[in-house]
Amino acid sequence: MAQLIVRNIEDALVATLKKEAARHGRSAEAEHREILRKALREGPRRSLKQHLQQMPNVVDDADLEIPRKRSRPVKL
């Protein structure tokens, strides 16, 4: 099996990884492997379009309209 070395990780992130590992009863290295496995192998990847379609509609479209000045009449 290959090895992966990740450098320059923030201390807070490492602490969170260790807490999650302890919560799951495994080493930080095993937790890291599981996070990578879930992120890269599980389930089909969704497109941006699919993510946007699943977002709840919380804004009225009228709130997003840009007010425009009325055009002046054209003399022919």
RAQUI-V101354 format. One record per residue. RES is the residue in one small letter. NEAR is the number of other ideal C-beta (glycine too) atoms within 8 Angstrom. D_LAST is the distance of its C-alpha to the last C-alpha in whole Angstrom. Layout:
res: <RES;RES>
near: <NEAR;NEAR>
d_last: <D_LAST;D_LAST>
//
This chain:
res: <m;a;q;l;i;v;r;n;i;e;d;a;l;v;a;t;l;k;k;e;a;a;r;h;g;r;s;a;e;a;e;h;r;e;i;l;r;k;a;l;r;e;g;p;r;r;s;l;k;q;h;l;q;q;m;p;n;v;v;d;d;a;d;l;e;i;p;r;k;r;s;r;p;v;k;l>
near: <2;3;4;4;4;5;4;2;7;5;6;6;8;10;8;8;12;10;8;9;12;7;6;8;4;7;6;9;6;9;14;10;8;10;9;8;9;8;7;5;5;5;3;3;4;5;6;5;6;8;9;7;6;5;6;3;4;3;6;4;6;5;6;6;6;4;4;4;4;4;4;4;4;4;3;2>
d_last: <79;77;76;73;73;71;71;69;69;68;72;70;69;72;74;71;72;76;76;74;77;79;78;78;81;81;80;77;77;77;75;72;73;72;69;68;69;67;64;64;66;65;63;60;57;54;50;48;46;49;50;46;47;50;49;49;45;46;42;39;36;34;36;35;31;29;27;24;21;18;15;13;10;6;4;0>
//
